[in-house]
Amino acid sequence: MDNITLQPVQIASLCADTDGRIAFVDGKLVAVLVRLSEELHGADGRAGQWCVEVGFGACDVGVLSVRFDGLDAARRWIAERTAMATTA
């Protein structure tokens, strides 16, 4: 399995969604994740979920909105995407 690292980072956003993670696979940047804030997403029930803000390579999602209930789910998704890319 690839070495997946999720490095905490604060995102200079123009909204309250500022808690982020930079995702690396084997030292290569594959995604920027952002945690949906209570302030903006509490009413719609998405607060606390993690969203792919931008992805690269196998984790590029274009304009799709990909969300996860937690960082473990995000890590599994990254592992699956990168594994598919190496077998294709």
C-alpha positions in Angstrom: 0.0 0.0 0.0 1.1 3.5 -0.7 2.2 5.8 2.1 -0.6 8.3 2.5 0.0 11.4 4.6 -2.6 14.0 5.6 -0.8 17.1 6.7 -2.9 19.7 8.7 -3.1 23.1 7.1 -5.2 26.3 7.5 -6.8 27.4 4.2 -6.9 31.1 3.4 -10.5 30.9 2.4 -13.0 33.8 2.1 -15.5 31.7 4.2 -15.5 29.8 7.5 -14.2 26.5 5.8 -10.5 26.9 6.8 -9.5 23.6 8.4 -7.7 21.6 5.8 -5.4 18.7 5.0 -2.9 18.4 2.3 -2.9 14.8 1.0 0.4 13.2 -0.2 0.9 9.7 -1.6 4.5 8.6 -1.4 5.5 12.3 -1.0 3.5 13.5 -4.0 0.7 16.0 -3.6 -2.6 14.4 -4.6 -5.3 16.5 -3.0 -6.3 19.4 -0.8 -9.2 18.5 1.6 -11.3 21.0 3.5 -13.5 20.4 6.5 -17.0 21.8 6.2 -17.7 24.2 9.0 -20.6 24.3 11.4 -21.1 28.0 10.6 -21.8 27.4 6.9 -23.0 23.7 6.8 -24.7 23.1 10.2 -28.2 23.6 8.8 -27.7 21.2 5.9 -26.2 18.5 8.0 -22.8 18.5 6.2 -20.8 20.2 9.0 -17.7 18.1 9.9 -17.5 16.3 6.6 -14.4 16.5 4.5 -14.5 17.6 0.9 -12.0 17.4 -1.9 -11.3 21.0 -2.7 -8.9 20.1 -5.5 -7.3 16.9 -6.6 -4.3 16.0 -8.8 -3.6 13.0 -11.0 -5.8 10.0 -9.9 -7.5 12.2 -7.3 -8.6 14.9 -9.8 -12.4 15.1 -9.5 -13.0 18.0 -11.8 -16.2 19.8 -10.8 -17.6 16.9 -8.8 -18.2 17.3 -5.1 -16.7 14.4 -3.2 -17.3 14.3 0.5 -16.3 12.0 3.4 -17.6 11.6 6.9 -14.1 11.4 8.2 -10.4 11.4 7.4 -10.2 7.6 7.4 -12.8 7.5 4.6 -10.8 10.1 2.7 -7.6 8.1 3.2 -9.4 4.9 1.8 -10.7 6.9 -1.2 -7.2 8.2 -2.0 -5.8 4.7 -1.7 -8.4 3.3 -4.0 -8.0 6.0 -6.6 -4.2 5.8 -6.7 -4.3 2.0 -6.8 -6.7 2.1 -9.8 -4.3 4.5 -11.5 -1.3 2.3 -11.1 -3.2 -0.8 -12.5 -4.7 1.0 -15.5 
